[in-house]
Amino acid sequence: MSTPEVTSRVERVFTQVFGPRTPFATSLSRLDEPRWNSLKHMEFLVSLEQEFGVRFDGADATDMTSIPDVVERIGNKLA
């Protein structure tokens, strides 16, 4: 799966979890978005697992703090 395809699907999941009031950006990080708190982070990760058919471990959860990190980690799991 190409990076643009992964990014598009991540954007769709992000919008479902955070809603339309939280704008998606390919450079977005948890530090930039106050709504991306620990509870929403876990909800986002679970939704990504369902979308992509992958599993994240604790290291993934702590390392995936930005959209670029999320896209890269998913790409690696799908490779």
N, CA, C and O atoms as CSV, one atom per row, in Angstrom:
chain,resi,resn,atom,element,x,y,z
A,1,MET,N,N,0.858,-1.176,0.000
A,1,MET,CA,C,0.000,0.000,0.000
A,1,MET,C,C,0.904,1.239,0.000
A,1,MET,O,O,1.870,1.310,0.759
A,2,SER,N,N,0.591,2.184,-0.832
A,2,SER,CA,C,1.419,3.379,-0.957
A,2,SER,C,C,1.200,4.331,0.231
A,2,SER,O,O,0.182,4.264,0.919
A,3,THR,N,N,2.170,5.204,0.449
A,3,THR,CA,C,2.069,6.187,1.531
A,3,THR,C,C,0.846,7.085,1.369
A,3,THR,O,O,0.159,7.342,2.358
A,4,PRO,N,N,0.539,7.579,0.152
A,4,PRO,CA,C,-0.678,8.388,0.009
A,4,PRO,C,C,-1.957,7.615,0.357
A,4,PRO,O,O,-2.892,8.187,0.917
A,5,GLU,N,N,-2.000,6.322,0.028
A,5,GLU,CA,C,-3.177,5.522,0.374
A,5,GLU,C,C,-3.301,5.366,1.889
A,5,GLU,O,O,-4.392,5.496,2.444
A,6,VAL,N,N,-2.179,5.088,2.554
A,6,VAL,CA,C,-2.190,4.964,4.016
A,6,VAL,C,C,-2.621,6.284,4.636
A,6,VAL,O,O,-3.455,6.303,5.542
A,7,THR,N,N,-2.060,7.385,4.155
A,7,THR,CA,C,-2.381,8.706,4.697
A,7,THR,C,C,-3.865,9.022,4.540
A,7,THR,O,O,-4.484,9.562,5.457
A,8,SER,N,N,-4.433,8.692,3.397
A,8,SER,CA,C,-5.852,8.942,3.155
A,8,SER,C,C,-6.724,8.164,4.138
A,8,SER,O,O,-7.698,8.698,4.668
A,9,ARG,N,N,-6.373,6.913,4.377
A,9,ARG,CA,C,-7.148,6.105,5.315
A,9,ARG,C,C,-6.953,6.579,6.750
A,9,ARG,O,O,-7.897,6.564,7.541
A,10,VAL,N,N,-5.739,6.998,7.093
A,10,VAL,CA,C,-5.480,7.559,8.426
A,10,VAL,C,C,-6.311,8.816,8.616
A,10,VAL,O,O,-6.882,9.023,9.687
A,11,GLU,N,N,-6.385,9.655,7.595
A,11,GLU,CA,C,-7.192,10.874,7.677
A,11,GLU,C,C,-8.663,10.542,7.929
A,11,GLU,O,O,-9.318,11.187,8.748
A,12,ARG,N,N,-9.170,9.551,7.234
A,12,ARG,CA,C,-10.566,9.156,7.421
A,12,ARG,C,C,-10.816,8.693,8.860
A,12,ARG,O,O,-11.811,9.080,9.474
A,13,VAL,N,N,-9.921,7.872,9.392
A,13,VAL,CA,C,-10.061,7.387,10.774
A,13,VAL,C,C,-9.925,8.547,11.749
A,13,VAL,O,O,-10.690,8.643,12.709
A,14,PHE,N,N,-8.960,9.427,11.514
A,14,PHE,CA,C,-8.755,10.584,12.379
A,14,PHE,C,C,-10.028,11.421,12.464
A,14,PHE,O,O,-10.441,11.823,13.551
A,15,THR,N,N,-10.641,11.680,11.323
A,15,THR,CA,C,-11.860,12.489,11.286
A,15,THR,C,C,-13.013,11.789,11.999
A,15,THR,O,O,-13.820,12.445,12.658
A,16,GLN,N,N,-13.098,10.477,11.877
A,16,GLN,CA,C,-14.141,9.733,12.583
A,16,GLN,C,C,-13.949,9.823,14.094
A,16,GLN,O,O,-14.921,9.973,14.834
A,17,VAL,N,N,-12.709,9.733,14.552
A,17,VAL,CA,C,-12.425,9.734,15.990
A,17,VAL,C,C,-12.511,11.138,16.575
A,17,VAL,O,O,-13.113,11.330,17.631
A,18,PHE,N,N,-11.920,12.113,15.908
A,18,PHE,CA,C,-11.814,13.455,16.468
A,18,PHE,C,C,-12.927,14.398,16.013
A,18,PHE,O,O,-13.133,15.452,16.616
A,19,GLY,N,N,-13.635,14.029,14.966
A,19,GLY,CA,C,-14.709,14.869,14.474
A,19,GLY,C,C,-14.208,15.977,13.576
A,19,GLY,O,O,-13.006,16.232,13.502
A,20,PRO,N,N,-15.128,16.636,12.894
A,20,PRO,CA,C,-14.753,17.660,11.915
A,20,PRO,C,C,-14.179,18.935,12.530
A,20,PRO,O,O,-13.567,19.732,11.819
A,21,ARG,N,N,-14.361,19.145,13.833
A,21,ARG,CA,C,-13.833,20.363,14.464
A,21,ARG,C,C,-12.320,20.306,14.673
A,21,ARG,O,O,-11.689,21.331,14.931
A,22,THR,N,N,-11.745,19.123,14.564
A,22,THR,CA,C,-10.305,18.970,14.703
A,22,THR,C,C,-9.729,18.744,13.317
A,22,THR,O,O,-9.848,17.644,12.777
A,23,PRO,N,N,-9.111,19.754,12.731
A,23,PRO,CA,C,-8.634,19.621,11.357
A,23,PRO,C,C,-7.446,18.664,11.246
A,23,PRO,O,O,-6.530,18.685,12.069
A,24,PHE,N,N,-7.484,17.839,10.221
A,24,PHE,CA,C,-6.396,16.905,9.935
A,24,PHE,C,C,-5.320,17.626,9.145
A,24,PHE,O,O,-5.617,18.420,8.253
A,25,ALA,N,N,-4.080,17.347,9.474
A,25,ALA,CA,C,-2.943,17.839,8.690
A,25,ALA,C,C,-1.884,16.752,8.692
A,25,ALA,O,O,-1.695,16.070,9.699
A,26,THR,N,N,-1.201,16.588,7.590
A,26,THR,CA,C,-0.195,15.529,7.496
A,26,THR,C,C,0.987,15.770,8.424
A,26,THR,O,O,1.776,14.854,8.655
A,27,SER,N,N,1.128,16.965,8.957
A,27,SER,CA,C,2.231,17.276,9.878
A,27,SER,C,C,1.776,17.377,11.334
A,27,SER,O,O,2.574,17.724,12.205
A,28,LEU,N,N,0.521,17.083,11.603
A,28,LEU,CA,C,-0.055,17.254,12.936
A,28,LEU,C,C,0.606,16.343,13.970
A,28,LEU,O,O,0.917,15.186,13.685
A,29,SER,N,N,0.818,16.882,15.178
A,29,SER,CA,C,1.322,16.071,16.289
A,29,SER,C,C,0.422,16.272,17.500
A,29,SER,O,O,-0.377,17.207,17.550
A,30,ARG,N,N,0.564,15.382,18.470
A,30,ARG,CA,C,-0.247,15.475,19.692
A,30,ARG,C,C,0.007,16.794,20.412
A,30,ARG,O,O,-0.901,17.344,21.036
A,31,LEU,N,N,1.220,17.302,20.330
A,31,LEU,CA,C,1.549,18.558,21.002
A,31,LEU,C,C,0.811,19.741,20.387
A,31,LEU,O,O,0.577,20.744,21.062
A,32,ASP,N,N,0.443,19.633,19.118
A,32,ASP,CA,C,-0.232,20.720,18.407
A,32,ASP,C,C,-1.741,20.748,18.627
A,32,ASP,O,O,-2.379,21.778,18.411
A,33,GLU,N,N,-2.316,19.625,19.053
A,33,GLU,CA,C,-3.774,19.512,19.123
A,33,GLU,C,C,-4.225,19.119,20.528
A,33,GLU,O,O,-4.033,17.972,20.932
A,34,PRO,N,N,-4.822,20.048,21.282
A,34,PRO,CA,C,-5.244,19.752,22.651
A,34,PRO,C,C,-6.301,18.646,22.754
A,34,PRO,O,O,-6.400,17.983,23.787
A,35,ARG,N,N,-7.079,18.445,21.708
A,35,ARG,CA,C,-8.098,17.385,21.752
A,35,ARG,C,C,-7.488,15.989,21.628
A,35,ARG,O,O,-8.145,14.991,21.922
A,36,TRP,N,N,-6.218,15.926,21.187
A,36,TRP,CA,C,-5.535,14.644,21.025
A,36,TRP,C,C,-4.921,14.261,22.371
A,36,TRP,O,O,-3.701,14.227,22.528
A,37,ASN,N,N,-5.790,13.975,23.331
A,37,ASN,CA,C,-5.351,13.598,24.674
A,37,ASN,C,C,-5.147,12.078,24.736
A,37,ASN,O,O,-5.297,11.386,23.729
A,38,SER,N,N,-4.804,11.569,25.921
A,38,SER,CA,C,-4.480,10.149,26.039
A,38,SER,C,C,-5.675,9.253,25.722
A,38,SER,O,O,-5.506,8.203,25.103
A,39,LEU,N,N,-6.864,9.643,26.131
A,39,LEU,CA,C,-8.048,8.835,25.840
A,39,LEU,C,C,-8.335,8.800,24.342
A,39,LEU,O,O,-8.598,7.734,23.786
A,40,LYS,N,N,-8.288,9.946,23.696
A,40,LYS,CA,C,-8.515,10.004,22.244
A,40,LYS,C,C,-7.405,9.268,21.497
A,40,LYS,O,O,-7.650,8.671,20.449
A,41,HIS,N,N,-6.183,9.310,22.034
A,41,HIS,CA,C,-5.061,8.611,21.404
A,41,HIS,C,C,-5.348,7.111,21.362
A,41,HIS,O,O,-5.147,6.465,20.333
A,42,MET,N,N,-5.815,6.563,22.472
A,42,MET,CA,C,-6.121,5.135,22.506
A,42,MET,C,C,-7.284,4.797,21.575
A,42,MET,O,O,-7.252,3.778,20.886
A,43,GLU,N,N,-8.299,5.640,21.552
A,43,GLU,CA,C,-9.422,5.435,20.644
A,43,GLU,C,C,-8.950,5.473,19.184
A,43,GLU,O,O,-9.388,4.668,18.363
A,44,PHE,N,N,-8.064,6.404,18.875
A,44,PHE,CA,C,-7.501,6.537,17.537
A,44,PHE,C,C,-6.723,5.268,17.161
A,44,PHE,O,O,-6.882,4.746,16.058
A,45,LEU,N,N,-5.889,4.778,18.075
A,45,LEU,CA,C,-5.093,3.589,17.784
A,45,LEU,C,C,-5.970,2.355,17.570
A,45,LEU,O,O,-5.716,1.569,16.658
A,46,VAL,N,N,-6.986,2.181,18.392
A,46,VAL,CA,C,-7.887,1.041,18.230
A,46,VAL,C,C,-8.619,1.127,16.882
A,46,VAL,O,O,-8.784,0.122,16.190
A,47,SER,N,N,-9.042,2.315,16.531
A,47,SER,CA,C,-9.723,2.504,15.240
A,47,SER,C,C,-8.774,2.227,14.078
A,47,SER,O,O,-9.185,1.664,13.063
A,48,LEU,N,N,-7.508,2.619,14.220
A,48,LEU,CA,C,-6.513,2.338,13.177
A,48,LEU,C,C,-6.262,0.836,13.065
A,48,LEU,O,O,-6.120,0.309,11.961
A,49,GLU,N,N,-6.206,0.150,14.202
A,49,GLU,CA,C,-6.036,-1.308,14.165
A,49,GLU,C,C,-7.165,-1.960,13.382
A,49,GLU,O,O,-6.927,-2.859,12.576
A,50,GLN,N,N,-8.378,-1.516,13.614
A,50,GLN,CA,C,-9.535,-2.071,12.909
A,50,GLN,C,C,-9.485,-1.737,11.421
A,50,GLN,O,O,-9.765,-2.590,10.579
A,51,GLU,N,N,-9.132,-0.509,11.104
A,51,GLU,CA,C,-9.088,-0.068,9.700
A,51,GLU,C,C,-8.051,-0.837,8.891
A,51,GLU,O,O,-8.313,-1.240,7.757
A,52,PHE,N,N,-6.867,-1.041,9.479
A,52,PHE,CA,C,-5.753,-1.615,8.731
A,52,PHE,C,C,-5.512,-3.097,9.022
A,52,PHE,O,O,-4.692,-3.727,8.354
A,53,GLY,N,N,-6.216,-3.666,10.015
A,53,GLY,CA,C,-6.004,-5.066,10.344
A,53,GLY,C,C,-4.637,-5.336,10.928
A,53,GLY,O,O,-4.038,-6.378,10.662
A,54,VAL,N,N,-4.137,-4.398,11.729
A,54,VAL,CA,C,-2.832,-4.535,12.380
A,54,VAL,C,C,-3.017,-4.451,13.890
A,54,VAL,O,O,-4.098,-4.106,14.366
A,55,ARG,N,N,-1.967,-4.766,14.642
A,55,ARG,CA,C,-1.991,-4.637,16.099
A,55,ARG,C,C,-0.815,-3.767,16.521
A,55,ARG,O,O,0.294,-3.905,16.005
A,56,PHE,N,N,-1.070,-2.879,17.457
A,56,PHE,CA,C,-0.025,-2.025,18.001
A,56,PHE,C,C,0.308,-2.492,19.410
A,56,PHE,O,O,-0.576,-2.901,20.162
A,57,ASP,N,N,1.587,-2.428,19.765
A,57,ASP,CA,C,1.979,-2.761,21.128
A,57,ASP,C,C,2.220,-1.471,21.911
A,57,ASP,O,O,2.008,-0.377,21.389
A,58,GLY,N,N,2.657,-1.599,23.148
A,58,GLY,CA,C,2.866,-0.429,23.991
A,58,GLY,C,C,3.882,0.543,23.422
A,58,GLY,O,O,3.711,1.757,23.526
A,59,ALA,N,N,4.941,0.013,22.819
A,59,ALA,CA,C,5.960,0.887,22.215
A,59,ALA,C,C,5.367,1.683,21.061
A,59,ALA,O,O,5.663,2.866,20.891
A,60,ASP,N,N,4.526,1.023,20.270
A,60,ASP,CA,C,3.855,1.731,19.180
A,60,ASP,C,C,3.024,2.886,19.732
A,60,ASP,O,O,3.075,4.006,19.223
A,61,ALA,N,N,2.264,2.595,20.777
A,61,ALA,CA,C,1.363,3.606,21.347
A,61,ALA,C,C,2.122,4.828,21.829
A,61,ALA,O,O,1.659,5.955,21.648
A,62,THR,N,N,3.277,4.623,22.438
A,62,THR,CA,C,4.030,5.770,22.948
A,62,THR,C,C,4.818,6.484,21.849
A,62,THR,O,O,5.087,7.680,21.957
A,63,ASP,N,N,5.186,5.764,20.803
A,63,ASP,CA,C,5.974,6.365,19.722
A,63,ASP,C,C,5.140,7.093,18.677
A,63,ASP,O,O,5.647,7.979,17.989
A,64,MET,N,N,3.877,6.732,18.551
A,64,MET,CA,C,3.033,7.286,17.492
A,64,MET,C,C,2.384,8.585,17.970
A,64,MET,O,O,1.197,8.617,18.296
A,65,THR,N,N,3.177,9.647,18.006
A,65,THR,CA,C,2.717,10.919,18.562
A,65,THR,C,C,2.455,11.979,17.497
A,65,THR,O,O,2.188,13.136,17.823
A,66,SER,N,N,2.529,11.593,16.247
A,66,SER,CA,C,2.240,12.532,15.160
A,66,SER,C,C,1.705,11.743,13.970
A,66,SER,O,O,1.868,10.525,13.891
A,67,ILE,N,N,1.074,12.446,13.063
A,67,ILE,CA,C,0.548,11.789,11.861
A,67,ILE,C,C,1.685,11.160,11.047
A,67,ILE,O,O,1.523,10.033,10.579
A,68,PRO,N,N,2.832,11.835,10.855
A,68,PRO,CA,C,3.919,11.159,10.137
A,68,PRO,C,C,4.366,9.866,10.819
A,68,PRO,O,O,4.665,8.882,10.142
A,69,ASP,N,N,4.416,9.859,12.162
A,69,ASP,CA,C,4.774,8.638,12.893
A,69,ASP,C,C,3.741,7.542,12.660
A,69,ASP,O,O,4.096,6.382,12.452
A,70,VAL,N,N,2.471,7.909,12.695
A,70,VAL,CA,C,1.381,6.951,12.498
A,70,VAL,C,C,1.471,6.331,11.103
A,70,VAL,O,O,1.405,5.110,10.956
A,71,VAL,N,N,1.620,7.170,10.091
A,71,VAL,CA,C,1.683,6.686,8.706
A,71,VAL,C,C,2.898,5.773,8.515
A,71,VAL,O,O,2.797,4.724,7.879
A,72,GLU,N,N,4.032,6.172,9.063
A,72,GLU,CA,C,5.248,5.361,8.926
A,72,GLU,C,C,5.086,4.008,9.615
A,72,GLU,O,O,5.437,2.975,9.045
A,73,ARG,N,N,4.557,4.010,10.834
A,73,ARG,CA,C,4.408,2.766,11.593
A,73,ARG,C,C,3.444,1.814,10.893
A,73,ARG,O,O,3.701,0.613,10.812
A,74,ILE,N,N,2.343,2.346,10.392
A,74,ILE,CA,C,1.383,1.499,9.677
A,74,ILE,C,C,2.019,0.955,8.410
A,74,ILE,O,O,1.880,-0.229,8.102
A,75,GLY,N,N,2.716,1.814,7.675
A,75,GLY,CA,C,3.396,1.363,6.451
A,75,GLY,C,C,4.358,0.234,6.734
A,75,GLY,O,O,4.429,-0.723,5.964
A,76,ASN,N,N,5.112,0.327,7.843
A,76,ASN,CA,C,6.050,-0.732,8.209
A,76,ASN,C,C,5.321,-2.029,8.557
A,76,ASN,O,O,5.792,-3.116,8.222
A,77,LYS,N,N,4.184,-1.917,9.222
A,77,LYS,CA,C,3.428,-3.115,9.606
A,77,LYS,C,C,2.796,-3.786,8.391
A,77,LYS,O,O,2.604,-5.002,8.386
A,78,LEU,N,N,2.476,-3.013,7.374
A,78,LEU,CA,C,1.843,-3.570,6.181
A,78,LEU,C,C,2.854,-4.088,5.173
A,78,LEU,O,O,2.485,-4.791,4.232
A,79,ALA,N,N,4.127,-3.751,5.357
A,79,ALA,CA,C,5.170,-4.149,4.405
A,79,ALA,C,C,5.502,-5.623,4.503
A,79,ALA,O,O,6.360,-6.112,3.768
